[in-house]
Amino acid sequence: MNKLLISISIISAIVVFNSCDKPERTIMTSEEKAMLDSLYAKRVSGVRKKADSICKARYQSIFDSAKDSFYQSYVKEIEAILNGEG
């Protein structure tokens, strides 16, 4: 019984002392901010180039699809007017 009590006491002490760490630093230094800015700028540049190339590659098909949709909508509207429904 005595050994069990000592073991529980030791484990409790270890848990208590390990839980009292200093709080983590959450404010960045100016050097860290500069590094983050440069990493962000590099990453955004690469993503922007990729997005632009995808947009250029798909532009004509998207434009044609939108144009066809507008055309079909206008044709239905005109037919409705001619049929006296509009």
C-alpha positions as CSV (number, residue, x, y, z in Angstrom):
1,M,0.0,0.0,0.0
2,N,2.8,2.3,0.9
3,K,4.6,1.7,-2.5
4,L,1.3,2.5,-4.3
5,L,0.9,5.8,-2.5
6,I,4.5,6.8,-3.2
7,S,4.1,5.8,-6.9
8,I,0.9,7.9,-7.2
9,S,2.6,10.8,-5.4
10,I,5.6,10.7,-7.8
11,I,3.4,10.5,-10.9
12,S,1.2,13.4,-9.6
13,A,4.3,15.5,-8.9
14,I,5.7,14.8,-12.4
15,V,2.4,15.8,-14.0
16,V,2.0,19.0,-12.0
17,F,5.6,20.2,-12.6
18,N,5.4,19.4,-16.4
19,S,2.1,21.3,-16.8
20,C,3.6,24.5,-15.4
21,D,5.5,25.5,-18.6
22,K,5.9,29.0,-19.8
23,P,3.2,30.1,-22.2
24,E,4.2,29.9,-25.9
25,R,5.4,33.1,-27.6
26,T,2.7,34.3,-30.0
27,I,4.2,37.7,-31.1
28,M,6.5,37.6,-34.1
29,T,9.7,39.5,-34.3
30,S,10.5,41.8,-37.2
31,E,12.9,39.2,-38.6
32,E,10.2,36.6,-38.5
33,K,7.7,38.9,-40.1
34,A,10.2,39.7,-42.9
35,M,10.8,36.0,-43.5
36,L,7.1,35.3,-43.6
37,D,6.5,38.1,-46.0
38,S,9.2,36.8,-48.4
39,L,7.9,33.2,-48.2
40,Y,4.3,34.4,-48.8
41,A,5.4,36.5,-51.8
42,K,7.3,33.6,-53.4
43,R,4.4,31.3,-52.9
44,V,1.7,33.7,-54.2
45,S,3.8,34.4,-57.2
46,G,3.9,30.7,-58.2
47,V,0.2,30.2,-57.5
48,R,-0.7,33.3,-59.4
49,K,1.3,32.2,-62.5
50,K,-0.4,28.8,-62.4
51,A,-3.9,30.3,-62.0
52,D,-3.3,32.7,-64.9
53,S,-2.1,29.9,-67.2
54,I,-5.2,27.8,-66.3
55,C,-7.4,30.8,-66.9
56,K,-5.8,31.5,-70.3
57,A,-6.2,27.8,-71.3
58,R,-9.9,27.6,-70.4
59,Y,-11.0,31.2,-71.3
60,Q,-12.3,30.4,-74.8
61,S,-14.4,27.4,-73.8
62,I,-15.9,29.2,-70.8
63,F,-16.6,32.3,-72.9
64,D,-18.3,30.1,-75.6
65,S,-20.4,28.3,-73.0
66,A,-21.5,31.6,-71.4
67,K,-22.3,33.1,-74.8
68,D,-24.4,30.1,-75.8
69,S,-26.3,30.2,-72.5
70,F,-27.1,33.9,-73.0
71,Y,-28.1,33.2,-76.6
72,Q,-30.5,30.4,-75.6
73,S,-32.0,32.5,-72.9
74,Y,-32.7,35.4,-75.4
75,V,-34.2,32.9,-77.9
76,K,-36.6,31.5,-75.3
77,E,-37.5,35.1,-74.2
78,I,-38.2,36.1,-77.8
79,E,-40.3,32.9,-78.4
80,A,-42.3,33.6,-75.3
81,I,-43.0,37.1,-76.5
82,L,-44.0,35.9,-80.0
83,N,-46.3,33.2,-78.5
84,G,-48.0,35.8,-76.3
85,E,-46.7,34.3,-73.1
86,G,-44.5,37.3,-72.1
